[in-house]
Amino acid sequence: MEDRTLRTWTLQHLIWLGPLCTFAIAKLTAQQSDGLSIANTALILAIFTTAIGSMNPTAGVFTSFTAGAFLNYFHTNPVNSFRISSTSDILMISLFTVLGLSVSFITSVRMRHNLLINNRNVMKSERKSMSATSTTPLHATEFWTSFIERMDPNFSFLQVHCAVRPKEEIPTIARQRSGSPEAPKVLIPECGAIIEFLDPRISQVLILKPATGFAPLEVSRSAIFALSSDVELSLQGTMEE
């Protein structure tokens, strides 16, 4: 809980601290009596945006755009304007902005990869400890949830809910057909996917959508349909009552 609060606090401060610092750097270098060249100023801002982007990709994106804008405003002709008259200045600012965005993108991919690996390692250690020691009695819902998650660690990054079929086009995960081979994994896109229940009395569908930043998400087909079957049984029970 403390780690999550610290990460949220750091992200909030980096998002506004990055653009504020780029403004200060661009303005102070423009006020130097000898006047730093635009190349030197761009180098200073590039080092700063790279450092911010390596710490947090979201803050890096905001910092990259604002750094490019302030570099243009204070150091390119006409000065104190967002217009650019030189082709070389356009190229420099474009490359400068792309550099910051690239660092932010690489950081985002690295953070997601590390999070997935860490989650898998945690699940593996839980499986080993569970097999080595006697299982502690749990409430039925907790017991069921823990085993669903152990079927596929990526379930932790999946958002699921029941609703009426959406109007927009969303892929439907097909059930296995007799005599046809079944892929062990299902790739769920960013827009999500749906599963239709077998009982025709149930008008709703099961909607699965990857959490923000984890799309597309590859999950176990057997785990998905195990979850779907249990949800369908629960809905049937409420209808019979």
N, C-alpha and C positions, 0 to 999 in steps of 0.2 A: 504493500500500500504506500509506504514511504517512497519507494523507488518510482512508482507511477506518479506520485505528486511532484517529485523532484523533476522528472522528465517533462511533465506538463508545465511546470514553472520555468524550466530552461527554454522550452520551445516558445512560450509566450514572450519571454524577454529577448530571445534571439531574433524573433520576427520583427520587433520594433527597433531593437538595438542595431541590427545590421544596416537598414536604410538610413538611420540617424547618423551612424558613423561614416557611411559613404558620403553623405551630404557634407559632413564636417571636413572630411579629407579633401573632397573636390573643392570646397570653398576656400579652405586654408591654403592649399597649394596654388590656387588662382590669385590669392592676395599677396603671394611672395613678391618682393620687390624685383628680384632677378627673374622670377617667373619660371617655374618648372615646365619642361616641355610636356606636350600631351602624352608622349610615349612613356616618360617617367611616371607621370600621374597614373596612366593606365596600368603600369606595372605595379604600383603601390595598391591600387584598387583591386587588381587581379589577385594579388597575394591575400588581401583581406577577404574577398568574396570566396576564394578557394578554401580558406580556413573556415568560414561560416558554413559553406556547402558541405564540407567534410564532417562537420558536427551535426548538422540537421538539414536534410534535403529541402524541406518546405521553406525554412529560413533562407537557404541558399538561393532559391528561385526568386524570392522577393528582393534579396540583396543584389542579385545579378541585374535585374531589371532596373532597380533604382540607381545602381552604380553607373550603368550605361546612360541613363537619363541625365544624371548630374554631371557626368563627364562631358556629355554633349552640351549641357547648359552653360557650364563654366569655362570650358576649354576649347570649344570649336567655334569657328566664325559662322554666323554672327554671334558674338558672346552674349550671355544672358538671354538666350533664346533657344528653343528646342528645334530650330531649323538647322539643317546641315547643308553647306554649299560645296564642300569638297568631297570628291569621290573617295579619296584616301581616308578621310575621317569616317565616312560611312562604313568602309571596309573594316577599319580599326575597331569601331564601336560594336559592329556586328560580331567580329571575331571575339572581342572581349566578352560580350554577352553570352555567346555560345560556349565559351570556356567555363563560365560560372554555371550555366545550366547543365553542361556535361558532367561537371563534378557533382552537382546535386543529384543527377540521375544515377550516376555510378554509386553514390552513397546510399541512395534509396534501394537499389538492387542488392547492395552488400548487406544492408540492415535487414531486408526481408529474408535473404538467404541465411544469415546468422540466426534470425528468429526461428525459421523453420527447422534448422539443424538443432538448435537448443530445445525446441519443443519435442522433436523426435527423440533426442537423448533423454529428456525427462520421462517420456512415455516408456522408453526401453528400460530405464532404471526402475520405474514403477512395476513393470512386468516382472523383472528379475526379483525384486523384493517381494512381490506378491507370490511368486512361485516358491521362493525360499522360506517364507514364513506362513503361518496360518492366517487365513483371511479374517479380518475384523468384521463382525456383523454390522451391516449398514441398513438404513431404511431402504425400502424397495426402490423408490425413485432414484436415490443416490447410487444404489447398486447397479441399476439398469443404465444410468447415465455413464458411470465409470467404465462399463464394459463396451458401450457404444463408442466412446472415445478411444478405447484401447484398440478397437478394430482398425482405426485409421487416425493417426495424430492430426491430420489436416482438418478433422472435424472441428477443432478448436477455432478455426478461421472461417467457419461456415455459419451463415445466418439463415434460420429456418422459421417459416410460419405458414399457417393455413389461411387461405383466402379464396375469394371467387376468382375464376380464371381472369388474368389481366387482359385488357383490350389490346395492348401492344404485343407484337410478335415476340415470344420468348420460346427458346428451344424446349422440347419435351424429351425427357429421358425415357427411352423405350424399354419395356420389360423384355426379358429373354424369350425368344421364340424357340419352340421345340425343334431340335435338330440343327440349330444354328449355333456357331461358336459365340461365346460371350466375352467381351473385353473386360478384364479385371478392374480397369480404372475408367472413370468418367471425368471428362474435362468440362468444368462449369465456367462459362464465360462471365465477364463483368456484369452483363445485364441479368444474369441468373438463369435458372432452368426450373421446369416444373415436373412433378410426377402426378399422374392421374391415379386415383384410387380405383380398385376393382369393383367396389360396391356402387352400383348405379344410383343408389339413393343419396349418396354423398355428392353434393353439388360443388363442393370446394376442391381445391387442388393443393398439393404441398409445394411451396415455393422455396427454392434454395438459392442463396446468393452469397458470393464470397464477401468477406469483410473488406473494408476499404484498404486498398494497397496490396491485396493478395489475389487479385484476378489476373489471369485465369487460374483456377484452383483445381488440382487433380485429386480426386477422392475415390475411395473404394466403392465399386458398384454394389457389392454385397452389403456393405455397411449402410449405404443409402436406402436400399430396399428393405433392410431389417428395420431401419427407423420408420420407413413408410408403412410397413405392415403393422408395427406397434401403434402408430398414430391412427391408422384405419380401424384397428380393433377398439381403440379408445372412443373414436367417433361413433362407431356402431353401438357401443355400450350406452352412450348418451341418447342415441335415437331409440333404443329399446326401452329405456327407462321412461 
